[in-house]
Amino acid sequence: MRTNGSDIVIKNKKASHDYEFLEKFIAGIKLTGTEIKSIRAGKAALTDSFCQFTNGELYLKGMHIAEYWWGNLNNHDPMRERKLLLKNRELRKLERKVKESGLTIIAIKVFINQRGLAKAEIAIAKGKKEYDKRETLKRRDADRELDRARKK
């Protein structure tokens, strides 16, 4: 039951508004059977998710994956912590940057790759100030107006 993978993408839309992305990584996610089935059905949300180190391993916290409809008593906990799978040098690099400069790691999107595996795109991010958010909105509106003017 492998799917194309490109049609299932769960995005964290709020993240680009609240954070400035400095560096992006792709990580695997350690999931149970009912969790991957729910993600393939598109029943997941990343709104308040973030990544945190525990004992040298990176975990994705705050990601909601709805319980699988056909699951039984062995269904998963929707808000449990999920381990992210990265290479050791990437983990050390991320941990060093988070400890040094007070940056945070957030999940940008979760998708199914061509092989049918769930992957998370995470980023080292710096929080935006209120005036930065307003500036981004103004720039986006100006670009939209220019595109409309060009099309006419």
C-alpha positions as CSV (number, residue, x, y, z in Angstrom):
1,M,0.0,0.0,0.0
2,R,2.7,2.5,-1.0
3,T,1.5,5.9,-2.1
4,N,3.2,8.5,-4.2
5,G,4.1,10.5,-1.1
6,S,3.9,13.9,-2.7
7,D,0.2,14.3,-2.0
8,I,0.5,14.0,1.8
9,V,2.1,17.1,3.4
10,I,1.1,18.5,6.8
11,K,2.5,22.0,7.3
12,N,3.0,24.3,10.3
13,K,1.7,27.5,8.8
14,K,2.1,29.5,12.0
15,A,5.9,28.7,12.2
16,S,6.9,30.9,9.2
17,H,5.0,33.8,10.8
18,D,6.5,33.5,14.2
19,Y,10.0,32.4,13.4
20,E,12.9,33.1,11.0
21,F,14.4,29.8,9.7
22,L,18.2,29.7,9.8
23,E,18.9,26.1,8.8
24,K,16.7,23.2,7.7
25,F,17.1,19.5,8.1
26,I,15.0,16.4,7.1
27,A,14.6,13.8,9.8
28,G,12.9,10.5,10.0
29,I,10.1,9.9,12.6
30,K,9.8,6.8,14.8
31,L,6.1,6.0,14.6
32,T,3.8,3.1,15.5
33,G,1.5,1.4,13.0
34,T,-1.7,3.3,13.7
35,E,0.2,6.6,13.7
36,I,1.5,6.2,10.1
37,K,-1.9,5.1,9.0
38,S,-3.4,8.3,10.5
39,I,-0.7,10.5,8.8
40,R,-1.4,8.8,5.4
41,A,-5.1,9.8,6.0
42,G,-4.0,13.4,6.7
43,K,-5.1,13.4,10.3
44,A,-2.2,15.2,11.9
45,A,-1.4,18.8,13.1
46,L,1.8,20.6,13.8
47,T,0.4,23.9,15.2
48,D,2.3,24.1,18.6
49,S,5.0,21.5,18.0
50,F,8.6,21.9,18.8
51,C,11.7,19.7,19.2
52,Q,13.6,19.1,22.5
53,F,16.7,17.1,23.4
54,T,16.3,14.4,26.1
55,N,19.4,12.3,26.9
56,G,21.2,13.3,23.7
57,E,18.2,12.3,21.5
58,L,15.8,14.7,19.7
59,Y,12.1,14.3,20.3
60,L,9.2,16.0,18.6
61,K,6.7,17.3,21.1
62,G,3.3,18.8,20.7
63,M,2.5,17.1,17.4
64,H,-1.1,15.8,17.3
65,I,-1.8,12.6,15.3
66,A,-5.5,11.7,15.6
67,E,-6.3,8.1,16.7
68,Y,-6.8,5.8,13.7
69,W,-10.4,5.1,13.0
70,W,-10.0,1.4,12.6
71,G,-7.6,1.1,15.5
72,N,-8.5,-1.1,18.4
73,L,-7.3,-1.1,22.1
74,N,-3.7,-0.8,20.9
75,N,-4.3,2.6,19.4
76,H,-1.7,5.3,20.1
77,D,-1.7,8.4,22.3
78,P,-2.4,11.4,20.1
79,M,0.0,13.8,21.8
80,R,2.9,11.4,22.7
81,E,6.6,12.4,22.1
82,R,8.0,11.0,18.9
83,K,11.7,10.4,18.4
84,L,13.4,12.0,15.4
85,L,16.0,10.0,13.5
86,L,19.1,12.0,12.5
87,K,22.8,11.3,12.1
88,N,25.0,11.7,15.2
89,R,26.9,14.7,13.7
90,E,23.6,16.4,12.9
91,L,22.3,15.8,16.4
92,R,25.5,17.3,17.9
93,K,25.4,20.3,15.6
94,L,21.7,21.0,16.5
95,E,22.3,20.6,20.3
96,R,25.4,22.9,20.2
97,K,23.4,25.6,18.3
98,V,20.4,25.4,20.7
99,K,22.6,25.5,23.8
100,E,24.9,28.3,22.6
101,S,22.7,31.0,21.1
102,G,19.3,30.3,22.6
103,L,17.8,29.2,19.2
104,T,14.9,26.7,19.0
105,I,14.1,23.8,16.8
106,I,10.7,23.6,15.3
107,A,8.9,21.3,12.9
108,I,8.0,23.0,9.6
109,K,6.2,20.1,7.9
110,V,5.7,16.3,7.9
111,F,5.4,14.4,4.7
112,I,5.5,10.9,3.2
113,N,8.5,10.3,1.0
114,Q,8.7,8.2,-2.2
115,R,9.5,5.1,-0.2
116,G,6.4,5.5,2.0
117,L,8.3,6.7,5.1
118,A,7.2,9.6,7.3
119,K,9.7,12.4,7.4
120,A,9.8,15.7,9.2
121,E,11.4,18.9,8.0
122,I,12.7,20.7,11.0
123,A,14.5,24.0,11.3
124,I,16.8,25.9,13.6
125,A,14.8,29.0,14.2
126,K,15.0,32.4,15.8
127,G,11.8,34.1,17.1
128,K,10.6,37.2,15.3
129,K,9.8,40.4,17.1
130,E,6.4,42.0,16.6
131,Y,7.8,44.6,14.2
132,D,9.5,41.9,12.1
133,K,6.1,40.1,11.7
134,R,4.5,43.3,10.6
135,E,7.3,44.0,8.1
136,T,6.9,40.5,6.6
137,L,3.1,41.0,6.2
138,K,3.7,44.4,4.5
139,R,6.3,42.9,2.1
140,R,3.9,40.0,1.2
141,D,1.0,42.4,0.5
142,A,3.2,44.6,-1.7
143,D,4.4,41.6,-3.7
144,R,0.8,40.4,-4.1
145,E,-0.2,43.9,-5.4
146,L,2.7,43.9,-7.9
147,D,1.7,40.5,-9.2
148,R,-1.9,41.7,-9.7
149,A,-0.7,44.8,-11.5
150,R,1.5,42.6,-13.8
151,K,-1.3,40.3,-14.7
152,K,-3.6,43.1,-15.8
